[in-house]
Amino acid sequence: MKILILGANGFLGAHLSKYLKKEHKIITCGRSKKVDIKLKKFNQKSISFLLNKTSPQVIINLIALTNVDECEKKPSIAKKINKNIVKNIVFAIKKIRSMNKIFFIHLSTDQVYSGKGPHNENMTNPINIYGKTKLEGEKVVDIANSCIIRTNFIGKSLTKDKKSLTDWIHSSLINKQKINTYNNIKFSPLSINSLCKYIDLIIKKEIYGTFNIGSKKGITKSKLANIFAKNLKLDTSSIKEINYTKKCSIAKRPLDMRLNSSFFEKKINIRTKNTLSEVKLIIKDYI
C-alpha cells in the first residue's frame, strides 16, 4: 500500500512512518528537511500537485496546531491550520477523479469533548479554540471513504524538537525541576505504539467513520506522572499535585476527556487495553 503522511515530521508522524514502513511504501511530507517531500504551503494548488506526483492509495493527515494556548492567542492561524488545510486536502482529493478511491485518515483530538466522560462520538462540546477548530476540521471531511480518529497519545519522542508529555515529565524529574500536575484532569491516553498499530489496522480493514480510540478507565494527569516516575525510580517529591483552574492557562481546558472506544472496538473487532497497561508500555521506552 502506498501511503502519504502529511505532517510527518511531528511526534506521531515520526513514529507512524517508522511503524508503517515495515509493510507499506511510505511517502513523508511536511515543512521539515527530514521528510521525503518538503512543502511550504498546503493550499489547494500545492496539495493537488503533490497528489498527482505521488498517487497515494492512502493519505494520513497529521497537520495541526496542537498548542492549546497558542490556538487561543491566534484563532485565525488555528483555523487556517486545523480547518482550512483539511478543506484543501479534501478539495484536492475530489478534484482528481482518478483518486476518488483514496482512503483519507484524519487525526483529531479528545478536546472536542467537555463535561463528564467517558464520551461517546456524538457528545462533542469543545470549550477552547483548539477543540473548536479541530471539530470544524472534522466537519469538512465530507468524503465517504474517510476515517476520523479522536485520540490522545503519550510516548518517547524520536525527534529532539518535538517533546511529549512523558518526555517533559522525565526530563524535568531527571533535572530535579519541580512540576505541577493536575489531579482533576482525566484522559484516556494510548501509548504511541498502540496508536500506530490501530492506524495500521484501520488501513488494512479500511474502516470508515468517526471513532474514539483511547485506553479503558482513564487516568488523571497527576496519577500518570506519579506512576511513570515511580516505575522509573525517579524522585516523585518534585511532582506537585494541584487542581486545574482557569487561572492556570490562557485557554480553558476540559476536565474530563476520557473516551468511550466501544464503537471502534466493535467496528474493528478488537479490545483496547486499560490505561495502566498503556502507561507501562511507555515506561519500557525510557528504561
KEDREN-859921 format. One line per field, with one value per atom (N, C-alpha, C): residue number from 1; atom name; x, y negated, z. Coordinates in pm, whole numbers. Example, Ala and Ser with C-alpha at 12.3 -4.5 7.8 and 13.67 -1.06 7.14 Angstrom:
<rs>
pos	c(1;1;1;2;2;2)
site	c(N;CA;C;N;CA;C)
east	c(1319;1230;1320;1285;1367;1290)
north	c(569;450;330;225;106;-3)
up	c(780;780;780;708;714;787)
</rs>
This chain:
<rs>
pos	c(1;1;1;2;2;2;3;3;3;4;4;4;5;5;5;6;6;6;7;7;7;8;8;8;9;9;9;10;10;10;11;11;11;12;12;12;13;13;13;14;14;14;15;15;15;16;16;16;17;17;17;18;18;18;19;19;19;20;20;20;21;21;21;22;22;22;23;23;23;24;24;24;25;25;25;26;26;26;27;27;27;28;28;28;29;29;29;30;30;30;31;31;31;32;32;32;33;33;33;34;34;34;35;35;35;36;36;36;37;37;37;38;38;38;39;39;39;40;40;40;41;41;41;42;42;42;43;43;43;44;44;44;45;45;45;46;46;46;47;47;47;48;48;48;49;49;49;50;50;50;51;51;51;52;52;52;53;53;53;54;54;54;55;55;55;56;56;56;57;57;57;58;58;58;59;59;59;60;60;60;61;61;61;62;62;62;63;63;63;64;64;64;65;65;65;66;66;66;67;67;67;68;68;68;69;69;69;70;70;70;71;71;71;72;72;72;73;73;73;74;74;74;75;75;75;76;76;76;77;77;77;78;78;78;79;79;79;80;80;80;81;81;81;82;82;82;83;83;83;84;84;84;85;85;85;86;86;86;87;87;87;88;88;88;89;89;89;90;90;90;91;91;91;92;92;92;93;93;93;94;94;94;95;95;95;96;96;96;97;97;97;98;98;98;99;99;99;100;100;100;101;101;101;102;102;102;103;103;103;104;104;104;105;105;105;106;106;106;107;107;107;108;108;108;109;109;109;110;110;110;111;111;111;112;112;112;113;113;113;114;114;114;115;115;115;116;116;116;117;117;117;118;118;118;119;119;119;120;120;120;121;121;121;122;122;122;123;123;123;124;124;124;125;125;125;126;126;126;127;127;127;128;128;128;129;129;129;130;130;130;131;131;131;132;132;132;133;133;133;134;134;134;135;135;135;136;136;136;137;137;137;138;138;138;139;139;139;140;140;140;141;141;141;142;142;142;143;143;143;144;144;144;145;145;145;146;146;146;147;147;147;148;148;148;149;149;149;150;150;150;151;151;151;152;152;152;153;153;153;154;154;154;155;155;155;156;156;156;157;157;157;158;158;158;159;159;159;160;160;160;161;161;161;162;162;162;163;163;163;164;164;164;165;165;165;166;166;166;167;167;167;168;168;168;169;169;169;170;170;170;171;171;171;172;172;172;173;173;173;174;174;174;175;175;175;176;176;176;177;177;177;178;178;178;179;179;179;180;180;180;181;181;181;182;182;182;183;183;183;184;184;184;185;185;185;186;186;186;187;187;187;188;188;188;189;189;189;190;190;190;191;191;191;192;192;192;193;193;193;194;194;194;195;195;195;196;196;196;197;197;197;198;198;198;199;199;199;200;200;200;201;201;201;202;202;202;203;203;203;204;204;204;205;205;205;206;206;206;207;207;207;208;208;208;209;209;209;210;210;210;211;211;211;212;212;212;213;213;213;214;214;214;215;215;215;216;216;216;217;217;217;218;218;218;219;219;219;220;220;220;221;221;221;222;222;222;223;223;223;224;224;224;225;225;225;226;226;226;227;227;227;228;228;228;229;229;229;230;230;230;231;231;231;232;232;232;233;233;233;234;234;234;235;235;235;236;236;236;237;237;237;238;238;238;239;239;239;240;240;240;241;241;241;242;242;242;243;243;243;244;244;244;245;245;245;246;246;246;247;247;247;248;248;248;249;249;249;250;250;250;251;251;251;252;252;252;253;253;253;254;254;254;255;255;255;256;256;256;257;257;257;258;258;258;259;259;259;260;260;260;261;261;261;262;262;262;263;263;263;264;264;264;265;265;265;266;266;266;267;267;267;268;268;268;269;269;269;270;270;270;271;271;271;272;272;272;273;273;273;274;274;274;275;275;275;276;276;276;277;277;277;278;278;278;279;279;279;280;280;280;281;281;281;282;282;282;283;283;283;284;284;284;285;285;285;286;286;286;287;287;287)
site	c(N;CA;C;N;CA;C;N;CA;C;N;CA;C;N;CA;C;N;CA;C;N;CA;C;N;CA;C;N;CA;C;N;CA;C;N;CA;C;N;CA;C;N;CA;C;N;CA;C;N;CA;C;N;CA;C;N;CA;C;N;CA;C;N;CA;C;N;CA;C;N;CA;C;N;CA;C;N;CA;C;N;CA;C;N;CA;C;N;CA;C;N;CA;C;N;CA;C;N;CA;C;N;CA;C;N;CA;C;N;CA;C;N;CA;C;N;CA;C;N;CA;C;N;CA;C;N;CA;C;N;CA;C;N;CA;C;N;CA;C;N;CA;C;N;CA;C;N;CA;C;N;CA;C;N;CA;C;N;CA;C;N;CA;C;N;CA;C;N;CA;C;N;CA;C;N;CA;C;N;CA;C;N;CA;C;N;CA;C;N;CA;C;N;CA;C;N;CA;C;N;CA;C;N;CA;C;N;CA;C;N;CA;C;N;CA;C;N;CA;C;N;CA;C;N;CA;C;N;CA;C;N;CA;C;N;CA;C;N;CA;C;N;CA;C;N;CA;C;N;CA;C;N;CA;C;N;CA;C;N;CA;C;N;CA;C;N;CA;C;N;CA;C;N;CA;C;N;CA;C;N;CA;C;N;CA;C;N;CA;C;N;CA;C;N;CA;C;N;CA;C;N;CA;C;N;CA;C;N;CA;C;N;CA;C;N;CA;C;N;CA;C;N;CA;C;N;CA;C;N;CA;C;N;CA;C;N;CA;C;N;CA;C;N;CA;C;N;CA;C;N;CA;C;N;CA;C;N;CA;C;N;CA;C;N;CA;C;N;CA;C;N;CA;C;N;CA;C;N;CA;C;N;CA;C;N;CA;C;N;CA;C;N;CA;C;N;CA;C;N;CA;C;N;CA;C;N;CA;C;N;CA;C;N;CA;C;N;CA;C;N;CA;C;N;CA;C;N;CA;C;N;CA;C;N;CA;C;N;CA;C;N;CA;C;N;CA;C;N;CA;C;N;CA;C;N;CA;C;N;CA;C;N;CA;C;N;CA;C;N;CA;C;N;CA;C;N;CA;C;N;CA;C;N;CA;C;N;CA;C;N;CA;C;N;CA;C;N;CA;C;N;CA;C;N;CA;C;N;CA;C;N;CA;C;N;CA;C;N;CA;C;N;CA;C;N;CA;C;N;CA;C;N;CA;C;N;CA;C;N;CA;C;N;CA;C;N;CA;C;N;CA;C;N;CA;C;N;CA;C;N;CA;C;N;CA;C;N;CA;C;N;CA;C;N;CA;C;N;CA;C;N;CA;C;N;CA;C;N;CA;C;N;CA;C;N;CA;C;N;CA;C;N;CA;C;N;CA;C;N;CA;C;N;CA;C;N;CA;C;N;CA;C;N;CA;C;N;CA;C;N;CA;C;N;CA;C;N;CA;C;N;CA;C;N;CA;C;N;CA;C;N;CA;C;N;CA;C;N;CA;C;N;CA;C;N;CA;C;N;CA;C;N;CA;C;N;CA;C;N;CA;C;N;CA;C;N;CA;C;N;CA;C;N;CA;C;N;CA;C;N;CA;C;N;CA;C;N;CA;C;N;CA;C;N;CA;C;N;CA;C;N;CA;C;N;CA;C;N;CA;C;N;CA;C;N;CA;C;N;CA;C;N;CA;C;N;CA;C;N;CA;C;N;CA;C;N;CA;C;N;CA;C;N;CA;C;N;CA;C;N;CA;C;N;CA;C;N;CA;C;N;CA;C;N;CA;C;N;CA;C;N;CA;C;N;CA;C;N;CA;C;N;CA;C;N;CA;C;N;CA;C;N;CA;C;N;CA;C;N;CA;C;N;CA;C;N;CA;C;N;CA;C;N;CA;C;N;CA;C;N;CA;C;N;CA;C;N;CA;C;N;CA;C;N;CA;C;N;CA;C;N;CA;C;N;CA;C;N;CA;C;N;CA;C;N;CA;C;N;CA;C;N;CA;C;N;CA;C;N;CA;C;N;CA;C;N;CA;C;N;CA;C;N;CA;C;N;CA;C;N;CA;C;N;CA;C;N;CA;C;N;CA;C;N;CA;C;N;CA;C;N;CA;C;N;CA;C;N;CA;C;N;CA;C;N;CA;C;N;CA;C;N;CA;C;N;CA;C;N;CA;C;N;CA;C;N;CA;C;N;CA;C;N;CA;C;N;CA;C;N;CA;C;N;CA;C;N;CA;C;N;CA;C;N;CA;C;N;CA;C;N;CA;C)
east	c(84;0;88;58;133;60;131;70;145;70;125;91;194;172;202;100;114;139;241;279;362;445;520;638;673;790;755;629;587;610;565;582;519;391;324;377;400;445;572;668;796;777;694;667;586;484;395;467;550;628;716;783;872;793;678;595;538;483;417;514;640;740;767;730;752;674;557;470;423;442;386;495;464;551;507;595;560;626;545;596;566;670;651;654;569;560;541;608;594;681;703;783;930;962;1099;1182;1314;1406;1418;1371;1387;1284;1186;1082;1119;1044;1069;1037;924;881;855;934;915;814;713;609;590;610;598;453;374;234;143;34;-63;-194;-181;-302;-352;-465;-526;-435;-366;-279;-161;-94;24;-14;-127;-171;-212;-280;-319;-194;-93;33;99;97;155;86;-46;-122;-96;-89;-58;82;174;312;331;258;280;179;57;-50;-68;-98;-112;-246;-248;-373;-437;-352;-397;-329;-406;-349;-380;-276;-296;-259;-355;-330;-301;-178;-137;-108;-134;-106;-202;-147;-232;-151;-220;-163;-218;-134;-181;-154;-78;-53;-182;-246;-380;-382;-284;-279;-245;-160;-125;-249;-331;-457;-548;-551;-637;-590;-458;-399;-409;-405;-406;-514;-641;-751;-754;-711;-714;-611;-496;-393;-439;-503;-556;-659;-745;-847;-783;-683;-613;-550;-488;-418;-513;-596;-681;-807;-851;-970;-939;-880;-867;-775;-667;-578;-650;-732;-812;-905;-967;-1057;-982;-859;-777;-741;-713;-682;-803;-917;-1041;-1075;-1058;-1083;-992;-865;-768;-803;-848;-887;-1007;-1103;-1224;-1193;-1098;-1065;-1003;-923;-854;-939;-1009;-1106;-1043;-921;-855;-822;-835;-800;-923;-1039;-1161;-1167;-1085;-1085;-978;-913;-813;-881;-817;-865;-801;-882;-833;-852;-741;-744;-702;-786;-762;-754;-646;-628;-690;-781;-844;-803;-883;-841;-954;-917;-1016;-1066;-1005;-1050;-1172;-1233;-1365;-1474;-1436;-1532;-1513;-1618;-1612;-1727;-1728;-1831;-1786;-1876;-1842;-1825;-1714;-1688;-1715;-1685;-1630;-1729;-1677;-1759;-1782;-1906;-1937;-1913;-1909;-1874;-1973;-2098;-2199;-2207;-2109;-2116;-2022;-1991;-1894;-1942;-1851;-1881;-1749;-1671;-1541;-1554;-1459;-1467;-1347;-1258;-1147;-1128;-1048;-1028;-967;-875;-814;-922;-1003;-1108;-1210;-1245;-1344;-1292;-1166;-1112;-1086;-1052;-1034;-1168;-1274;-1407;-1453;-1424;-1456;-1381;-1257;-1178;-1241;-1295;-1364;-1484;-1556;-1681;-1662;-1541;-1518;-1473;-1456;-1422;-1552;-1596;-1726;-1710;-1606;-1590;-1619;-1685;-1733;-1619;-1515;-1406;-1302;-1347;-1260;-1279;-1178;-1182;-1125;-1201;-1157;-1130;-1011;-969;-957;-1035;-1024;-947;-835;-746;-656;-576;-470;-361;-236;-130;-8;68;188;302;425;538;665;770;902;919;951;965;1091;1083;1200;1275;1217;1281;1304;1419;1458;1366;1314;1233;1084;1044;903;888;871;866;723;709;577;557;437;407;503;524;614;760;797;933;954;853;860;871;789;793;931;978;1105;1223;1234;1348;1342;1221;1206;1253;1212;1247;1395;1450;1594;1677;1628;1699;1656;1581;1538;1453;1376;1288;1149;1091;957;854;753;648;511;417;278;200;127;42;-100;-196;-336;-405;-460;-530;-679;-724;-867;-889;-783;-799;-778;-881;-877;-872;-799;-796;-771;-775;-762;-646;-523;-411;-377;-330;-275;-123;-54;89;102;210;230;232;286;294;155;69;-68;-145;-129;-198;-152;-21;33;-26;-37;-94;-240;-317;-458;-474;-389;-397;-365;-268;-235;-354;-424;-542;-654;-670;-771;-741;-613;-573;-603;-565;-582;-728;-810;-953;-1037;-974;-1037;-1175;-1174;-1300;-1325;-1450;-1490;-1573;-1563;-1643;-1558;-1621;-1553;-1547;-1426;-1406;-1323;-1367;-1283;-1189;-1061;-967;-882;-913;-840;-830;-761;-746;-868;-892;-1006;-977;-1080;-1080;-1033;-917;-866;-782;-724;-631;-621;-584;-559;-415;-389;-253;-154;-199;-114;-79;-180;-157;-64;-82;6;151;174;310;371;294;345;376;287;310;433;442;554;686;689;810;850;755;786;843;787;835;975;1013;1146;1241;1188;1267;1318;1231;1262;1202;1258;1214;1077;975;839;814;910;890;886;936;934;798;710;578;479;425;324;187;96;-40;-129;-189;-276;-406;-504;-629;-616;-658;-659;-772;-742;-844;-819;-910;-898;-771;-723;-604;-475;-482;-362;-316;-404;-369;-449;-406;-478;-610;-603;-722;-786;-916;-988;-970;-941;-922;-1042;-1083;-1186;-1126;-1205;-1154;-1165;-1253;-1272;-1275;-1166;-1156;-1155;-1200;-1199;-1290;-1244;-1312;-1377;-1497;-1562;-1528;-1448;-1400;-1477;-1594;-1668;-1710;-1742;-1782;-1666;-1546;-1427;-1399;-1412;-1386;-1477;-1603;-1699;-1671;-1637;-1613;-1493;-1388;-1262;-1239;-1330;-1324;-1195;-1175;-1056;-1091;-1018;-1038;-920;-947;-839;-794;-669;-613;-657;-641;-670;-553;-578;-481;-348;-355;-233;-143;-202;-125;-56;-126;-67;49;34;141;263;242;353;428;354;420;513;471;553;676;660;771;888;860;966;1060;1006;1088;1188;1168;1256;1357;1347;1438;1573)
north	c(120;0;-125;-219;-345;-448;-497;-585;-718;-827;-962;-1016;-1051;-1106;-1255;-1335;-1481;-1524;-1606;-1643;-1533;-1470;-1351;-1383;-1510;-1548;-1570;-1550;-1569;-1446;-1452;-1344;-1214;-1219;-1099;-1062;-1160;-1134;-1053;-1085;-1013;-867;-844;-707;-629;-694;-627;-589;-678;-650;-527;-523;-410;-281;-287;-167;-113;-202;-158;-113;-158;-120;30;97;242;316;263;334;250;118;30;-59;-115;-217;-352;-417;-542;-662;-767;-895;-998;-1059;-1158;-1299;-1385;-1523;-1617;-1730;-1829;-1950;-2033;-2154;-2134;-2017;-1989;-1931;-1946;-1891;-1738;-1684;-1542;-1453;-1513;-1435;-1411;-1321;-1291;-1409;-1474;-1590;-1708;-1812;-1932;-2024;-2065;-2151;-2270;-2391;-2511;-2552;-2537;-2578;-2458;-2453;-2346;-2404;-2478;-2530;-2426;-2456;-2358;-2323;-2423;-2401;-2310;-2339;-2260;-2118;-2102;-1968;-1886;-1949;-1880;-1835;-1922;-1887;-1768;-1771;-1663;-1530;-1531;-1407;-1352;-1440;-1397;-1336;-1394;-1348;-1213;-1191;-1071;-958;-992;-893;-797;-848;-759;-684;-572;-499;-541;-586;-631;-763;-857;-983;-990;-1015;-1034;-1177;-1253;-1393;-1412;-1451;-1478;-1627;-1709;-1852;-1917;-1986;-2051;-2150;-2254;-2341;-2288;-2218;-2147;-2222;-2331;-2410;-2484;-2440;-2488;-2638;-2687;-2830;-2913;-2859;-2929;-2944;-2841;-2847;-2957;-2969;-3068;-3210;-3228;-3359;-3396;-3294;-3318;-3233;-3266;-3185;-3175;-3281;-3278;-3178;-3169;-3073;-2931;-2916;-2785;-2736;-2827;-2790;-2756;-2831;-2807;-2668;-2629;-2500;-2384;-2401;-2290;-2267;-2368;-2352;-2368;-2483;-2516;-2421;-2376;-2281;-2149;-2108;-1985;-2002;-2119;-2151;-2145;-2195;-2193;-2051;-1966;-1826;-1755;-1775;-1713;-1763;-1893;-1951;-1887;-1871;-1812;-1668;-1593;-1453;-1446;-1534;-1536;-1580;-1672;-1731;-1630;-1540;-1441;-1315;-1301;-1192;-1054;-1040;-910;-871;-968;-942;-942;-926;-926;-812;-709;-595;-607;-721;-743;-729;-656;-642;-752;-842;-958;-937;-942;-927;-1060;-1112;-1243;-1228;-1281;-1274;-1395;-1367;-1473;-1457;-1508;-1517;-1488;-1451;-1432;-1565;-1676;-1807;-1860;-1777;-1815;-1786;-1729;-1696;-1783;-1794;-1855;-1796;-1825;-1764;-1626;-1554;-1425;-1316;-1243;-1131;-1000;-888;-874;-918;-979;-1040;-947;-948;-882;-980;-930;-1014;-1127;-1115;-1219;-1324;-1325;-1414;-1534;-1579;-1688;-1819;-1888;-2020;-2088;-2131;-2191;-2326;-2354;-2478;-2571;-2533;-2622;-2626;-2719;-2738;-2613;-2549;-2427;-2322;-2291;-2191;-2231;-2360;-2408;-2399;-2439;-2435;-2292;-2204;-2063;-2000;-2037;-1986;-2042;-2170;-2231;-2158;-2119;-2044;-1909;-1844;-1717;-1734;-1842;-1862;-1887;-1928;-1949;-1820;-1714;-1584;-1518;-1559;-1513;-1411;-1329;-1220;-1089;-998;-874;-785;-773;-681;-751;-785;-856;-803;-827;-786;-898;-940;-1043;-977;-1002;-941;-1048;-1033;-1121;-1045;-1102;-1028;-1120;-1060;-1129;-1024;-1062;-961;-1015;-922;-956;-863;-905;-819;-899;-828;-890;-941;-1067;-1129;-1081;-1072;-1034;-1157;-1275;-1398;-1494;-1560;-1645;-1765;-1820;-1942;-1916;-1789;-1754;-1671;-1736;-1667;-1631;-1516;-1468;-1499;-1467;-1486;-1405;-1278;-1195;-1236;-1290;-1346;-1461;-1546;-1662;-1617;-1519;-1468;-1407;-1325;-1255;-1353;-1445;-1539;-1632;-1673;-1762;-1694;-1569;-1498;-1459;-1425;-1393;-1517;-1634;-1760;-1825;-1750;-1797;-1924;-1937;-2053;-2020;-2112;-2090;-2109;-2023;-2033;-2029;-2101;-2096;-1998;-1909;-1814;-1826;-1805;-1828;-1700;-1708;-1590;-1592;-1691;-1696;-1696;-1664;-1647;-1500;-1440;-1298;-1281;-1178;-1146;-998;-952;-809;-790;-813;-810;-671;-668;-547;-560;-449;-452;-479;-544;-578;-452;-343;-218;-159;-166;-115;-194;-326;-409;-374;-357;-320;-186;-92;39;26;-56;-75;-142;-240;-307;-208;-121;-18;75;112;198;127;-2;-82;-83;-98;-96;38;144;279;320;281;317;210;94;-20;-50;-89;-122;-272;-308;-447;-493;-622;-680;-762;-804;-882;-798;-784;-693;-753;-727;-749;-630;-655;-546;-585;-525;-555;-432;-446;-335;-330;-213;-195;-253;-298;-352;-496;-528;-665;-690;-809;-842;-994;-1042;-1186;-1215;-1339;-1378;-1355;-1383;-1364;-1218;-1131;-989;-932;-976;-932;-968;-1093;-1139;-1058;-1028;-953;-808;-743;-603;-595;-687;-694;-712;-806;-836;-721;-665;-556;-434;-400;-284;-305;-431;-462;-501;-487;-517;-663;-751;-894;-956;-1067;-1133;-1199;-1147;-1200;-1325;-1360;-1478;-1607;-1600;-1718;-1737;-1638;-1645;-1709;-1823;-1889;-1869;-1812;-1787;-1906;-1963;-2079;-2060;-2138;-2141;-2242;-2201;-2295;-2395;-2523;-2629;-2714;-2802;-2889;-2973;-3002;-3086;-3014;-2883;-2804;-2815;-2861;-2866;-2975;-3008;-3108;-3050;-2929;-2862;-2777;-2771;-2686;-2539;-2453;-2310;-2229;-2128;-2036;-1950;-1922;-1846;-1695;-1653;-1509;-1481;-1425;-1393;-1242;-1165;-1019;-977;-875;-832;-695;-682;-552;-499;-393;-341;-219;-194;-71;-65;-180;-182;-135;-182;-140;9;53;194;288;252;335;333;215;199;278;278;341;477;514;643;659;565;566;504;541;481;391;267;176;208;174;203;99;132;33;-66;-179;-289;-249;-175;-135;-50;37;119;31;-73;-164;-243;-285;-359;-271;-144;-50;-27;-29;-15;-132;-251;-371;-368;-323;-321;-240;-132;-47;-125;-226;-305;-395;-419;-509;-433;-302;-222;-204)
up	c(0;0;0;-88;-93;-7;97;196;202;189;201;340;417;551;550;575;580;725;746;882;945;863;907;996;1011;1091;1238;1275;1414;1500;1624;1722;1671;1638;1586;1449;1363;1227;1220;1306;1308;1347;1450;1494;1390;1336;1242;1113;1064;942;963;1077;1109;1121;1185;1207;1076;993;870;763;771;671;670;776;784;674;638;543;425;431;329;269;153;92;147;217;284;217;195;145;253;306;413;356;411;363;482;475;581;551;652;634;672;723;765;651;662;561;575;687;716;643;577;510;363;298;157;67;96;16;108;91;172;103;178;123;215;164;246;267;159;166;140;214;195;142;30;-36;-136;-199;-290;-407;-460;-575;-540;-430;-393;-353;-287;-248;-370;-465;-590;-666;-671;-736;-665;-532;-452;-478;-485;-508;-648;-746;-884;-892;-817;-819;-749;-641;-559;-580;-626;-649;-532;-413;-297;-296;-229;-207;-76;18;150;183;237;288;437;518;662;696;746;778;926;957;1095;1116;1015;1025;1125;1223;1323;1405;1454;1556;1687;1765;1884;2015;2008;2128;2164;2271;2306;2334;2409;2440;2317;2230;2106;2018;2013;1937;1991;2124;2187;2156;2151;2123;1975;1888;1744;1676;1699;1646;1493;1423;1277;1223;1289;1248;1282;1399;1438;1337;1293;1194;1060;1021;894;891;1002;1007;1037;1137;1184;1102;1028;944;795;759;616;540;604;536;510;605;586;467;460;348;216;214;92;49;145;115;54;117;69;-72;-95;-227;-332;-298;-392;-425;-324;-347;-442;-419;-504;-647;-658;-788;-883;-829;-913;-923;-1034;-1049;-1032;-1081;-1073;-929;-837;-697;-605;-663;-582;-481;-503;-412;-304;-296;-190;-54;36;173;255;308;382;533;607;753;815;903;964;1116;1174;1320;1388;1480;1558;1705;1796;1936;2033;2156;2263;2316;2274;2322;2247;2163;2106;2209;2324;2429;2553;2633;2765;2847;2976;3061;3107;3171;3231;3126;3131;3042;3112;3048;2913;2806;2699;2597;2478;2428;2301;2187;2066;1950;1925;1970;1943;2054;2146;2262;2252;2131;2115;2175;2243;2301;2338;2237;2265;2336;2426;2504;2481;2389;2356;2204;2157;2013;1949;2018;1965;1936;2036;2019;1913;1911;1814;1670;1649;1512;1466;1559;1522;1485;1555;1521;1387;1362;1232;1121;1148;1051;1020;1121;1101;1007;1025;952;803;761;618;549;627;569;522;404;353;240;248;151;222;152;213;263;183;218;307;428;521;662;745;885;970;1070;1164;1298;1353;1479;1587;1693;1809;1917;1958;2047;2126;2214;2287;2309;2290;2296;2368;2426;2502;2459;2484;2449;2435;2402;2387;2246;2233;2101;2031;1898;1817;1766;1787;1740;1857;1858;1970;1991;1881;1892;1909;1921;1939;2065;2178;2306;2346;2409;2452;2600;2651;2793;2880;2844;2926;2910;2796;2779;2878;2889;2978;3124;3163;3300;3328;3235;3252;3264;3170;3172;3293;3333;3449;3576;3596;3719;3722;3606;3599;3636;3594;3622;3752;3834;3966;3960;3853;3838;3891;3964;4018;3908;3904;3803;3869;3809;3853;3767;3830;3757;3810;3721;3758;3806;3926;3978;3948;3872;3836;3684;3608;3463;3429;3369;3333;3181;3137;2995;2974;2849;2816;2718;2762;2668;2615;2491;2430;2426;2432;2402;2253;2214;2073;1985;2038;1962;1939;2041;2026;1921;1923;1824;1683;1664;1533;1488;1581;1549;1506;1578;1543;1407;1377;1248;1136;1158;1060;1036;1142;1130;1053;1079;1008;858;823;682;619;687;631;618;717;713;644;618;551;612;738;804;797;771;754;873;904;1011;1107;1216;1321;1447;1501;1613;1725;1849;1966;1976;1999;2024;2145;2259;2381;2469;2579;2673;2766;2823;2913;3052;3116;3253;3260;3203;3208;3332;3340;3447;3460;3578;3594;3552;3516;3478;3595;3718;3836;3859;3849;3872;3765;3640;3532;3565;3606;3638;3751;3852;3967;3934;3860;3820;3731;3636;3542;3619;3713;3789;3880;3951;4045;3974;3858;3783;3727;3707;3657;3771;3895;4015;4015;3972;3975;4101;4143;4266;4246;4313;4297;4383;4469;4554;4473;4349;4262;4194;4210;4148;4245;4207;4289;4226;4301;4251;4285;4182;4202;4124;4159;4082;3969;3849;3738;3758;3736;3734;3610;3580;3462;3466;3587;3601;3559;3544;3513;3368;3280;3138;3068;2948;2868;2819;2765;2714;2823;2822;2916;2875;2972;2944;2991;2913;2963;3074;3178;3292;3272;3184;3163;3013;2962;2819;2795;2894;2879;2763;2691;2569;2585;2531;2519;2380;2373;2245;2196;2254;2221;2074;2013;1872;1784;1814;1741;1763;1887;1919;1841;1833;1759;1609;1558;1414;1368;1449;1406;1472;1563;1633;1713;1805;1889;2024;2128;2260;2293;2326;2364;2507;2539;2671;2774;2901;3005;3013;3076;3077;3142;3253;3322;3232;3151;3057;2953;2907;2808;2868;2994;3061;3078;3112;3130;2999;2886;2755;2728;2769;2751;2839;2962;3059;3003;2933;2875;2784;2716;2623;2693;2824;2898;2986;2987;3070;3000)
</rs>
